[in-house]
Amino acid sequence: MKFGIDRLIAEPALRAPLAGRRVALLAHPASVTENLTHSLDALAACGDLKLSAAFGPQHGLRGDKQDNMVESPDFEDPVHHIPVFSLYGEVRKPTDKMMGSFDVILIDLQDLGCRIYTFITTLLYVLEAAARHRKSVWVLDRPNPAGRPIEGLKLRSGWESFVGAGPMPMRHGLTLGELGLWFVETFKLDVEYRVIEMQGWQPDAAPGFGWPLGERIWINPSPNAPNLSMARAYAGTVMLEGTTLSEGRGTTRPLELFGAPDIDARAVMKKMVELAPRWLEGCRLRECWFEPTFHKHVGKLCHGVQIHPEGPGYDHGIFKPWRIQALAFKAIRALYPQYPLWRDFAYEYEHGKLAIDVINGGLLLREWVDDPSASPHDLDALTLPDEQAWSSERKPHLRY
């Protein structure tokens, strides 16, 4: 198969509309061609393109920042001698000066298929700025490694943030190019928008179910996105960032496991099975011990649970990472009613709101966890209508 960047490089006819126009690139470390050349270098090697600027999202163009909420500066690229503007530094939205540096911006970002992943919000901000400045936006499309499944509550009105670009569920099941189409329609953006589509992407095909296993090498799109298992689990485990539990940062399996020094993981797993065994189907859960080398509970032995969305026990159509993680919170609350589960800090520059609510785009998930009378059926009753509505809403924008 071919990603959008590979088609643009290989097919001069696709590049023809860029002739004589100043071209910018928004990219990150996973923005590479099939032979692992960074997209900026590959585009610079095309003699018929005039690169005038580059942009980096969260974690930077070349991946310079390890943790969340660590800003990147602007700089001049030492090889290509063009300005590199940070969209996760002094600003999140492109400034007038930045927008004046190009005519067309190519966006080549590997997404994880989750609403909270900030690259999709950056796409929206670029589209909005391009509409104001009459610039063109091209997305060089890449796979959604989590595939087509839909899961989670839609973001509620008033809860928009840098980790909540719009009213979509946690697992949206779209590629970045398809998301751009949805953004243009939903936000009524008058912008010249184009998707350079992939060739041969089969999101329902085993064993990758979204990621072309055996055809393309996995490169971390952000520092703590090390493999396909993380990408599959992320729509659930990202909620751990809003809790006092470790999400495995500071280990070799970040965002695939959770735990803390003061919980009994065996008891938590047992309670999860008691509460909603159906939600645990499609993967394997395993008791584990780990000691983070940085971040939450650094240097402390944590008792935890690892989620294994791989191997013989994996069923792509049944696996429900968002519900699994929600169920873990519910089990901990049942076992330890006074446990200080929710972490109170300014998450992604949102003040006066609990991080767990910012992540979920509303109060409903936390209220369900904290209500001792609320059952798994009650969360399904809230969530299933959102998931069904999104299935219909996204359909016109599917390109594969």
N, C-alpha and C positions, 0 to 999 in steps of 0.2 A: 504494500500500500504506500501511498505518498501523502505526506502532510502538506498543508498549504504552502509553507516556505519552499519545500522541494519542488512543487509545481511552478512556483513563481521563478525559481532559479532555472529550471529546466525548459520552460516554455516562454521564449521571447515574446510571443504574441500576447501573453498575459501582462507583460511589462510595458507593452507599447503605449497604453494610456498614460504612463508615468513620464514619457519623454518630455524633456524640457521643464519639468516641474520639480520643485524642491521636495525631497522625500525625507521624512523622519521615521525612526523605528522605535517602538515601545517594546522592550524585551527584558528577559531575565536569564539566569543561568541555564535553564532548560530549553532556551530558544536556540536550538541547534538543528542543523540539517541531518539528513540520513547518514552522512559520513562524519558527523559530530563536529562540524565547523559551526562556530557561533554565527547566528543569523546576521549580526552586524558585519562580520568579516566576509560572509558569503555575499551579501548584498553589495558591499564595497567593491568586491571583485567583479561585479557586473559592470562592464564598461558603459552601459547605456543608462545607468542610474546616477542621479546626483544626490548623494546623502548630505543633508544639511544639518541634522541634529539627531540626537537619540534621547530616549527617556527610560528611566528605571522606575518600577513600582516598589512596593514594600520589599525589603531585603536587597534592593539595588539591581542595577543592570547586570553586574557580574556576580552578585550574591555576596555582598560584603558584610551583611549584618546577620548575626546568628539568631538573636532572640526577637520576640514580638516587641512592637512599639519602640524600636531603636531606629532613629532617623538616618537617612543617607544624604550627603551633601551633593550639590552640583559640582561638576568638574569638566575638564576638557579631556576627551579621549586621547591618550598618548600615541595611539597608532594612526587614527584617522583624522585627528585634529579637528573634531567637531564638538560643539557643546553637548554635554550629557546632563539633562535636567532631571532632578529627583521629584517624583510625585509622592514621595513619602519622606519629606524633609520639612522645610519651612512651610510648604503648601501641600495639599492633597489634590487640589484642582488646578489644572494648567492656568498660568497667568497669561495676560495679553502678550507679554514679551515672549513667553514660550510659544504661544500660538503663532506669533509672527515669524517663527524660524522655519516654517515649512508650508507647503501647499497640500501635501498628502501625507497622512501618517499611517504607516503599516503597524499593525498590532500582532505580535507573535508571542503569545503567552500561553503556557501550559496551565490549564485550570484543573481543579480537583472535583468539580461537579457539586460544590457545596455553596449555599448562599453566603456563608460567612467568609469565604475566601476572598481577600480584599481585591484581588486582581479584577474581579467582575465589577466591583464598584468603581475602580479606576477606569475600566472601559466605559461605564456610564458617564463619568465626569468628562472624559475625553470627547464622547459623543455630544454632550451638552455644549461644551466649549466649541467644538467644531461647527455645530449648528449656528452659534452666535457669530462666529468668525468666517463662515462660509468656507470651511476647509473640508477636505475629503478624508474619510476613514475607511481603511481596508483591514479586515481581519484575515490573517493567514491562519486558517483553521487547524485545530489539533483535536485529538480524541478527548472525550470525557472518560477518564479511567474508571469512574464509578458506574458508567453505563447509563442506561435509560430508566432504571427504577426511580420512582417518586416516593418521597417520605417526608413527613413532618408538617407542622403547622405553618400556615402562611404568615409572613410578617404583617403585623397589625399597623393600621394607619397611625402615624405619629411616632413610630418606633424606627424610622429610617435612620441609618447611621453608616459609617464607613464599612461596617460588617453587615449591613442590611440595605442593599440598594433598592429593593422594591418588594412588592407583595408576591413573593414566590415561596415555596416550601424549602426546607433545609436541603433536601436532595431534589434538584430541579431536573436532572436528566437531559440537559442540553449541552451542546458544545459552546465554546465562546462565541463563535460566529452566529450560531442560532440565538444565543442570548442577546447579541447585538440587535438582531431583527426584532426580538421581543421588546427591548428597550426603546427602539425607534418608534414602534407602534404604541406602546403603553404610555410613553412620555411625550408623544406627538412631536417628535423631533424632525425638523426640516433639515435634513443633512444628506449629503451624498455618501451613501454607505454601500460597501461591497464586501462580499465574502469570497475569498479564494478557497474553494471547497477542497476537502481531501478526496483522494481516489481510493476506493477499496476499503473504506472503514466499515466494519461489521460489528456494531455495538452489541448484538445479541449472540455473537459467536463465541463458543468455548475455545480455549479455557480463559481467555482474557476478559470477555464480556465488557468490552469498552477499550481495553488496552491491548495493542497488537503484540502479545507475548511471542517471543521468538523472532519478531521482525524488527522491533525497535528497542533500543536500550533505554532503561529508565534513568533519568537524571533528575535530581531533586529540584522541583520548581520553587521550593523554599527549604531552608536548612533542615527542618524537622519533618520533611515529607520524603522519607528514604526509600519507599517501595510501594508496590501495588496494594499490599494488605493495609497499609496506613490509609491510602486513598479510599479504599472501600469502607474502612471503619470511621473515617474522619467526620462524617455527618453526625455521628453520635459522640465520638470522643472529644470533639472540639468543645462540647459543653463543659468539659472538665476544666477549661480555662476560667470558667466562672465559679469554680468551687475551690475548697481548700485541699481537695484530693490531688495527688500527683497524676499528671497525664503522661508520665514517663519521660518528660524532658530531663536531660541529664543521664539518659540511658540510651542504649542502642536501638530501642523499639519505641520511640516517642509516638504518642497518639494511637497506640495499639493496645495500651494497658492502662490500668488505673489502680490506685491504692494509697495507703497511708500507714503510718506506724501504729495507729490506735484503732484499727478496724480488724475484725476477724473475717478474712476474705472467704473462708469456707462457709461461714454462717451467712454471709451476703449472697453467695451463689445459691445456697440452699433456699434462702428466702425468695430469691428471684424465680427459682423453679416453682415454688409454692404459689407465687402471685400470678405468674403469666408464662407457663411453659411454652405456649405457642409462639411468643415473641422471641424465644431463644433458638428457634429452628433456623437452619441454613448456615450455621457456623459452629465452631467449638469454642467453649470457654475453658480456661485452664488456670488453676491456682498458681501463683508465682510469688517470688520474693525479689525485691530489687532495692538498690540504694542509689538514688540520684546523685550525680556528681556536681550538678548545679540546679538552680531553680527550686521549686517547692520541696521541702523535706530533704534538702541537700545533706548528704552524709548520714542519713538515718535509714535504717532498714524498714522498708515498707512491705506490708502484706497486701497482695493485690490479685487482680484478675487480668489475664491477657485474652483478647478477642482474636480468634484465628479464622478469618474469612478466606480460607484457602484449603487446598487438599481435598481428600475424599468427603469431608463433612461439609463442604461449601455448596450452597444452592443459591445461585445469584438472584433468582426470582423471589426467594423467600426471605433472604437475609434482611434484617431490619436494624441497622446500627443505631438509629435515633431512638427507637423504642428500647433497645437493649440498654443503652446508657441511661435513659429515663428510668427504666426498671431498676437499675443498680442504685440510682438515687433514692427511689422509693423504698427499696430494701434496706438501705442504710438508715433512712428516716424511721422505718418501722422498728429496726433493731436498736437504734440509738436516737430516741426522740429529740434529745437536746444537742445532738451533734452539730457543731458550727460548720455546716456544709457550704453555705454560700459565702463567697469571697467578696468583700466590699472594697473596691478600688476603682479608679477611673479607667475603665476598659475602652481602649481605642478612642480616647479623648471624649468619652461620654461621662459627664459628671451628674451626680444626683440620681443615678439609676444603678441598680444591682447589675453586675456583669452578666449574670445568668439570664436576666431579662433582655439585655441588649443583644446577647447572642441569639436568643430565641425569638426576638422581634415582638416581645409582649410578655404579659404576666402569666399566661395560662399554664405553661409547663411547670413553673415554680409553684404556683398555687396548687396544682394537682399533686406534686410531690409532698407538699407540706400539709395537705388535707388528709388526716388519717382515715376519713370515710370514703375518699375517692378511690375508685377501683381502676384496673387496666381498661375495663370496658368503658369507663367514663372518658379516659384519654382518647380511646379509639373514636368515641362519639364526637369529640371535638375535632379530631384530626382527619378522619376519613372523608368528610365533605370537602375539606381543603384539598386533599390529595386528588379526589375525583374531579373537582373543578379545574385544578391545574392540568390534569391530563387532557382536558378539552381545550383549555386556553393555549397550551403550548403547541398543539397539533399543527396549526397553520405555519409554524416556524421551523418545523423539522425538515432537514435537508438530506437526511440519510436514512 
